[in-house]
């Protein structure tokens, strides 16, 4: 028989996660488009562009988390 463990998540923590996910996704998309626009095929976003953009977005997100910068998660999630 499998035991289920009940975990409670603070509302503030859940909002922060939503905000971080949205920020990361937006940053990756925008950076990938920017990288593509500077390439030989500006209208094609490749996996390579997304990988490069994700690395940049990780750094930006990490800095935002460390700084405690948190735009309103409810507004971003809407």
C-alpha positions as CSV (number, residue, x, y, z in Angstrom):
1,X,0.0,0.0,0.0
2,X,1.4,3.4,-0.9
3,X,1.3,6.2,1.6
4,X,0.5,9.6,0.5
5,X,2.1,12.5,2.2
6,X,0.2,15.7,2.5
7,X,2.3,18.8,1.7
8,X,1.1,22.3,2.2
9,X,2.6,25.1,0.0
10,X,2.5,28.7,1.2
11,X,0.5,31.0,-1.2
12,X,3.6,33.3,-1.4
13,X,5.8,30.3,-2.4
14,X,3.3,29.2,-5.1
15,X,3.0,32.7,-6.5
16,X,6.8,33.0,-6.6
17,X,7.1,29.7,-8.6
18,X,4.4,30.9,-11.1
19,X,6.3,34.1,-11.5
20,X,9.7,32.4,-12.0
21,X,8.3,30.0,-14.5
22,X,6.7,32.8,-16.5
23,X,9.8,35.0,-16.3
24,X,12.0,32.1,-17.5
25,X,9.7,31.2,-20.4
26,X,9.4,34.8,-21.5
27,X,13.1,35.4,-21.3
28,X,14.0,32.2,-23.3
29,X,11.5,33.1,-26.0
30,X,12.6,36.7,-26.4
31,X,16.4,35.8,-26.3
32,X,15.9,33.0,-28.8
33,X,14.2,35.3,-31.2
34,X,16.9,37.9,-30.7
35,X,19.6,35.4,-31.4
36,X,17.8,34.1,-34.5
37,X,17.4,37.7,-35.8
38,X,21.2,38.0,-35.7
39,X,21.8,34.7,-37.5
40,X,22.0,33.8,-41.2
41,X,18.3,32.8,-41.1
42,X,16.6,35.5,-39.0
43,X,13.1,34.0,-39.4
44,X,14.1,30.6,-38.0
45,X,14.5,29.9,-34.3
46,X,16.5,26.8,-33.7
47,X,17.1,24.4,-30.8
48,X,20.6,26.0,-30.6
49,X,19.0,29.4,-30.1
50,X,16.8,28.1,-27.4
51,X,19.7,26.4,-25.6
52,X,21.7,29.6,-25.7
53,X,18.7,31.6,-24.6
54,X,18.0,29.2,-21.7
55,X,21.5,29.6,-20.4
56,X,21.1,33.4,-20.4
57,X,17.7,33.2,-18.9
58,X,18.9,30.9,-16.1
59,X,21.5,33.5,-15.1
60,X,18.9,36.3,-15.2
61,X,16.4,34.2,-13.2
62,X,19.0,33.3,-10.6
63,X,19.9,36.9,-10.2
64,X,16.2,37.9,-9.8
65,X,15.7,35.1,-7.2
66,X,18.8,36.2,-5.3
67,X,17.7,39.9,-5.4
68,X,14.2,39.0,-4.3
69,X,12.8,40.8,-7.3
70,X,9.3,39.5,-7.8
71,X,6.9,41.2,-10.1
72,X,3.3,40.5,-9.2
73,X,2.9,36.8,-9.9
74,X,-0.9,37.0,-10.2
75,X,-0.6,39.6,-12.9
76,X,1.9,37.5,-14.9
77,X,-0.2,34.4,-14.5
78,X,-3.3,36.0,-15.8
